[in-house]
Amino acid sequence: MYKHILIPTDGSPLAEKAVTAGIELAREAGAKVTLFTAVPEYEVPGEGKVMAHQVISLAEHARRSEIKAHETLAPAAEKARAAKVEFRTQYAQRNRAWEAIVEAAKLYACDAIVMASHGRTGISRLVHGSQTIDVLSHTNLPTLVVR
């Protein structure tokens, strides 16, 4: 069965359902998990932000990203700890979460992914996109989609 499962989360209630399902699958399979989130990359400030003195340094962005990632991953880590599942937490700065998820699965040698899908359709899907469909389109790993 599976030995290492990637469980990406954005901290939303729907993603938490996938976290719960992924941890349960890992517990039953005796697998370890990597709990993962993506945070936005540093954005070079435009003229308006510079003039309004709203510029933060690259180091400050990195600090804030780490805090945001920790806040997002902490509830998932607590669930894994309570289930006595071996886990680690990781994050990446990427504007396209699906790319970060696919890269993380390769980097951490995962053999499965468990993630949520918001199930958007129509205009909402055009505006927001679908991270899940992009992951499914760009990986050959078994991917369990939770809704």
C-alpha positions as CSV (number, residue, x, y, z in Angstrom):
1,M,0.0,0.0,0.0
2,Y,1.2,3.6,0.5
3,K,4.3,4.5,2.5
4,H,4.3,8.3,2.3
5,I,1.3,10.4,1.7
6,L,1.4,14.2,0.8
7,I,-1.6,16.0,2.4
8,P,-1.8,19.6,1.1
9,T,-4.0,22.1,3.0
10,D,-5.0,25.7,2.9
11,G,-6.5,25.5,6.3
12,S,-10.1,25.8,5.0
13,P,-12.9,23.6,6.5
14,L,-13.0,21.5,3.3
15,A,-9.2,21.0,3.3
16,E,-9.5,19.9,6.9
17,K,-11.8,17.1,5.8
18,A,-9.1,16.0,3.4
19,V,-6.5,16.2,6.2
20,T,-8.7,14.0,8.4
21,A,-9.2,11.4,5.5
22,G,-5.5,11.5,4.6
23,I,-4.3,10.9,8.2
24,E,-6.8,8.1,8.6
25,L,-5.6,6.5,5.4
26,A,-2.0,6.8,6.6
27,R,-2.8,5.4,10.0
28,E,-4.5,2.3,8.5
29,A,-1.7,1.8,5.9
30,G,1.1,2.4,8.4
31,A,2.3,5.3,6.2
32,K,4.0,8.6,7.2
33,V,2.6,11.9,5.9
34,T,3.9,15.2,4.8
35,L,1.5,18.0,5.7
36,F,2.0,20.8,3.2
37,T,0.9,24.3,2.3
38,A,1.8,26.9,-0.2
39,V,2.1,30.6,0.6
40,P,2.3,33.4,-1.9
41,E,5.7,34.4,-3.3
42,Y,7.3,37.8,-2.6
43,E,5.7,40.4,-4.8
44,V,7.9,43.2,-6.0
45,P,6.2,46.4,-4.8
46,G,4.8,48.7,-7.4
47,E,5.2,52.4,-7.4
48,G,2.0,52.9,-5.5
49,K,3.1,50.7,-2.6
50,V,6.5,52.4,-2.6
51,M,5.0,55.9,-2.4
52,A,2.5,54.8,0.3
53,H,5.4,53.3,2.3
54,Q,3.8,49.8,2.2
55,V,7.0,48.0,1.2
56,I,8.2,45.0,3.2
57,S,11.6,43.4,2.8
58,L,12.2,40.0,1.4
59,A,13.3,38.8,4.8
60,E,10.1,40.2,6.4
61,H,8.1,38.4,3.7
62,A,9.9,35.2,4.5
63,R,9.2,35.6,8.2
64,R,5.5,36.3,7.6
65,S,5.3,33.3,5.2
66,E,6.7,31.0,7.8
67,I,4.2,32.3,10.4
68,K,1.3,31.9,8.0
69,A,2.4,28.4,7.0
70,H,2.8,27.3,10.7
71,E,-0.7,28.7,11.5
72,T,-2.2,26.8,8.5
73,L,-0.4,23.5,9.3
74,A,-0.7,23.5,13.1
75,P,-4.3,22.0,13.2
76,A,-3.3,19.3,10.8
77,A,-0.1,18.5,12.8
78,E,-2.2,18.2,15.9
79,K,-4.6,15.7,14.1
80,A,-1.6,13.6,13.0
81,R,0.0,13.7,16.5
82,A,-3.3,12.6,18.0
83,A,-3.6,9.7,15.5
84,K,0.0,8.7,16.3
85,V,0.9,9.0,12.6
86,E,4.5,9.9,11.7
87,F,4.5,13.3,10.0
88,R,6.4,16.4,9.1
89,T,5.2,19.8,8.0
90,Q,6.6,21.6,5.0
91,Y,5.7,24.7,3.0
92,A,6.8,26.5,-0.2
93,Q,6.4,30.0,-1.5
94,R,4.5,29.6,-4.7
95,N,1.7,31.6,-6.3
96,R,0.4,28.5,-8.1
97,A,-0.4,26.0,-5.3
98,W,-0.8,23.1,-7.7
99,E,2.8,23.5,-8.9
100,A,4.1,23.5,-5.3
101,I,2.0,20.4,-4.5
102,V,3.4,18.5,-7.5
103,E,6.9,19.5,-6.7
104,A,6.6,18.6,-3.0
105,A,5.3,15.2,-3.9
106,K,8.4,14.6,-6.0
107,L,10.8,16.3,-3.5
108,Y,9.6,14.3,-0.5
109,A,9.2,11.0,-2.5
110,C,5.5,10.6,-1.8
111,D,3.6,7.8,-3.3
112,A,0.1,9.3,-3.0
113,I,-1.7,12.6,-2.5
114,V,-4.8,13.3,-0.5
115,M,-6.4,16.7,-1.1
116,A,-9.7,18.6,-1.2
117,S,-11.6,20.0,-4.1
118,H,-13.9,22.9,-3.8
119,G,-15.9,21.6,-6.8
120,R,-16.1,25.0,-8.5
121,T,-17.8,25.2,-11.9
122,G,-18.7,27.8,-14.5
123,I,-17.5,31.4,-14.0
124,S,-16.2,30.6,-10.5
125,R,-13.9,28.0,-11.9
126,L,-12.7,30.4,-14.6
127,V,-11.9,33.1,-12.0
128,H,-10.5,30.9,-9.2
129,G,-9.1,28.0,-11.2
130,S,-8.9,24.5,-9.9
131,Q,-5.8,23.5,-8.0
132,T,-7.1,19.9,-7.8
133,I,-7.6,19.5,-11.6
134,D,-4.1,21.0,-12.2
135,V,-2.6,18.5,-9.7
136,L,-4.4,15.6,-11.3
137,S,-3.2,16.8,-14.7
138,H,0.4,17.1,-13.8
139,T,1.1,14.0,-11.6
140,N,1.0,10.3,-12.1
141,L,0.6,9.6,-8.4
142,P,-2.6,8.2,-7.0
143,T,-4.6,11.2,-5.8
144,L,-7.6,10.9,-3.5
145,V,-9.9,13.9,-3.8
146,V,-12.1,14.7,-0.9
147,R,-15.2,16.9,-1.1
